[in-house]
Amino acid sequence: MLRYFSHNQHLKDIFDFPVAKVCIDAGFTCPNRDGSKGYGGCIYCNDKGSGAPYIKKDLSWIEQYENSRNLLLKRNPDTKFIIYFQAFSNTYAPIDYLENLYTSALALKDVVGISIGTRPDCVTSGILDLLRDLSKDTYLLLEYGLESIHNKTLEFINRQHTYGDLLAAYGEAKNRNINVCLHIINGLPGESATDILETAKTVGQLEPDGIKIHSLYIETGTQLYNYYRKNPWHIFTEEEYVEIAARCIELMPQTTVIHRLIGEAIPDRLVVPEWSKNKHKVLNSINKKLCEWKSRQGAKFIPARSFKYKELEIEHV
C-alpha cells in the first residue's frame, strides 16, 4: 500500500471511470527564451520545453491528443482524458487565444479536464479570472514551475523570476479557488540536502493541491550539460535520491496530491543519472523507504501559522 496520496488515487477519488493524462505541445514559448526576459531558457530545459519524451511536436496539438487517445483506448475503451498543456509556458499568450485554446480542448471527445503548465510570471489577473471561470465547470489544474525557494538557485538556473513571484502568483490563484500544483527539482547544482528539504518544507506549508517532485537529470543539448562537463558536481545516487524524496514526502500535508516523484529525460539524450530510466523501481524504492521508517506523507509536516496571500508572507511556526 502506498504511503502517500498518489495522483492515481486522486483521480479515482474524483472520477468513477479510468482517466489518463495526455501531454501535448501546443506551440508556446517562454519569456526567457523569446527575449522578453532572456534567451536560452532554464539551463536544464531542452528544445522540447521539457515536454514528455513521447510528444511529437511536428503534429498539431489536436493530432497529438488524438494519437494518444486512440492508443490508450485500445488498452481500455472506457478511458477518459485530461489534456496536459505541458511544453514551455502555456499561459504565455493573449487571453482571447488562451480562452479559445482551453475551450477547444475541453470540447474534444472524451476530455474531462485540462492541466496547464506555466511559470508564475506568465499569469495575469485576466488569465486567472479565465481559469477560475473554466474551473467551475470542469477539472482544471494550474501547474507552476518553482523548482526551488532559493533565489540564488533560481538566478543560477536562469528562471528569471523569484520565489516572491511564485508567492504572488500562487496567492492570486488560490484567492480564486483555482487548484494549483507546484513543481520542485531535487539535486540542482549548489544545493545541499538542507536546501532541498527547506524548499520541501516551505512548499508544504503553502498546502498546495498538488506537487511534482522532479529528480534532476542532465541531457545533451542543454546549457546544464555544458556546465556539467566543465564543472561536474555530485549527482544523487539512486539510494540518495530515494531517501531525499521520501523525506520530502514526509514534509507534505496529507491533502496534497503527489503527482510526480522522479524526472523523465528523453532516453537517448540522458547523460546522468542512469538510474532515472527505471522509474517504477525508483517509485517502489521510495515507498519501501517510507515503510521501513514506518512513516508516511505528512509525518513531519508542520503547518504554517498563517499564509497571507496579499502580503506574500509565511509566518513559520
N, C-alpha and C positions, 0 to 999 in steps of 0.2 A: 504493500500500500504506500502511495506517495506521501511524503512528509511535508508537502507544500501544495498550495492551491494552484493547480495547473490550468493552462489555457484550455485544454481539452475538457476538464471538469467544468470550467466556466461556461463553455458553450453548451454542455449537456444540461447545465442548470437553467439556461435561458431558452433553449430550443428543444422541442420534442422530436426532432429528426436530425440526422447527421449533417454537420456543417463543416465545410472546408474553406480555408483562406487561400485565395489566388493572388499571387504577387504580380504586379504589372509595372511597366514603364510607360507613363503617359506623356513623355516628351518634355518634362520640366527641366529646369536647370537650378542653379543656386546663386545667391548674391556674392559669394566669394569665389565664384567661377566666372561670372559674366562681367566682372569689373566693378559692380556696384559697391562691393566691399574689398574685393581682392580677386586674385586669379589662382587657378590650380586646385581649388577646393581643399578640403581637410586632407592632411598628409597621408591618411590611411585609405582614402576613398579612391576607387578605381573608375575607369571610364564608363562603367555601368551604374554609377551613382550608388554603389554598394547594394544594388538590387540582387534578388535571388539569382543563383547561377543559371537556373533554367529559363530565365526571361529572354525572349527573342525580340530585341528592341527594333529590329528591322520590320517587324509587323506592327500594325496599328494596335492600340491598347484593347480595342474590342476583339480583334483577331487573337490577341494573346489570351484574353479571357475565354473565348470560345474554344480554343485549342485545349486549354487546361480543363475547362468544363467537360468537354467530350471525353477526355482521357479519364477523369475522375468518375464520371457517370458509368463508365464501363465496369468500374470496380464496385460501385454501389449506386444504382439508379435512383435512390431516394435522396441523394445528397443535394443540399442547397449550398449557396456560396456567399462569402464575404469578399468583396473586391478590395485588395490592399494596394492603394496607390503608394508604392514603395520607393522607387528610384528617385534620387535627388530630393528637391523640396516641393511638395505637392500642394502648397497653398501660395506659391510664388507666381501669381498671375492676377489679372483683374477679376473683381468679384463676379461680373457677368459671365466670364469664361468659366470660372470655378463652379458657379451655380449650374450652368449647362452641363458641365462635365459630371458633376456628382449626381444630378438628377437623371442624366442619361444612364449612368452606371446602375442606379437603383431601379431603373425601368427594364433592365435586361432580364431575360428569363432566368429564373432560379436564384436571383440575387436577393439576399435577405439583409444586407447591410454593407457598409463601407468602412474601411480603416484608412486613415490619411497620415502618412509620414511627412514630417516637416521640421523646420527649425523654429526656435522660439522668437527669432527676429523676422519671421516671414508670415506673421499674422497681424491683422488689423482689427479694429472694433467691428468693422463691417463684415469681414470674413468670419469672425467669431459669432456674430449675430446670425449669419447664414447657417453655420454649423449647428448653432442652438436650435434654429427653426427646423432643420432637417432631422435632428436627433429626436425630436418629439414624435416622429412617425416611423423611425427605423432604428436599427442597431447602428451606432456610429461611434468610432473610437478615434480620437485625435492623438497622434504619437509625436512627442517632442524628443529630438535628439539633444541630450545634455552632455553625456559622456563622462563628465567629472564636475564636481562643485569647485574645484581649484582653478582659479582664474589663470594662474601661471601655466597650468597644463593646457587650458583652453587656448591660450595665446600660442603656446608652442605647437599645438596640432592644427593651428590656423582655423579655429572655429569662427573667429570674427564675431563672437558675442560673448557675453559674460554670464556668470551664474545669476547675477541680478536680472539680466534679460529673461532668463528662464523663469525666475520667480514672478516677474511681471506677467509674462505670457501664461504661465500656469494659473495664476490668480484670476486673470481675466476669463480664462476658460472655465474654471471651477465656479466662478460667480455666475456663469450662465448655465450651470449644471451639465456641462459637456464632460463626458468620460475621457480621461486622459491617461495615456501610457507614457512613461518616461524611459529613456534609453541611457544606460551607462556602459562603460567599457572597462574591464579589468585587465591591467597589465600595460597601461600606457607608459611610455618612457619617462623616467624620472619620478614615478610614483611608487611609494613603498606600500606594503600591506596596510600600514596605518592609514595612509592617504586613501586607499581604496575603501577601507571599512568606514572611514569618516564620510565618504561620499554615500555609501550604502545607508549608513545611519541617518544622515541628513535627508536623503531622498525618502527613506522610510517614514520619517517624521512628517513629510508632506502628505502622507497617506494617499498616494496616487491610486487610481483604479487599477492600473497595471504597471508592470515593469518588465523591461527586457535587459537582461544582464548578458553582455557580449564578452567573449574572450577575445583579446587582441590577436589578430593574425596578420602576417605580412605577405603581401602579394607582389609579384613582379609588376612593373609598370606604375608603381605608386611612389610618391615622394618619400613615404616611410621606408620603402625598400632601399632607396638610395641612401637614406640616413643610416639605416641599419648596416649597410655594407661598410660605411665609413666609421660608424660609432656603434658597434654591436653592444647590446646590453643583455642581461639575463632575461630570457623568456621563460615564463612559468613552465615547469614540467607538468605532466598530467596530474600527478599527485598533488602538487602545489596548487594547481588551479581548482581541483576538486574541493580542496579544503577552503580556499578563499571564497568560492562560490557558495559553499554550504554556510559559511559564516555570514555572507550577505543575506541569504535566505532567512537566517535567524533574526536579522535586523528589520525584516519587512513585517508590517502588520498582517494579520491573518486574512484581512479583507482584500488585500492587493493580489491581483492575478499575476502569477509568474508566467509571462508569455514566452520567455526565452532564457536559456542558461548557457548558451555557447554560440560563438560566432561561426558563420559558414562561409568559407572562401570559395572562389572558383578553383576547382581541384587542380587543374593544370597550371595555375598561376601561384599556388601556395608555396611559400618558401619555408616558413615555420609558423606554428608548431605542427609537426606531422600528426600528433595525436588528435588534433581538432577534426581530422577527417572522419573519425569514428564517433559520431555524435551520440548514438544510442549508448555506447559503452560509457562515455563521459557522464551522460544523464543518469544512468544506472549507478555509477560510482558516487555521484553527488547524493543521491537519495540514500544509498547504502551508508555513506558517511554520517548523514543525519541519524540514521537508525543506530549506528554504532555509538553515537553520542547520546542516544535516547533523547534526541532533540527534534525540533520541527520549526516550520515557519512561525515567526513571531515570538520564539522563545526568549530572545534578547531585545525585542522591540521596546523602545522607551518613548512613549507618546510625548510630543512637544507640548509645552504648557499652553501655547497658543500659536496660531499662524494667522498673521494679519495680511490678507492679500493686498490691500491697497497700500499699506505701509511697507510691504515687502520685507517683513521681519519675521524670523522664527525665534521665539523665546524658548531656549532649551531648558529642560529640567536640570 
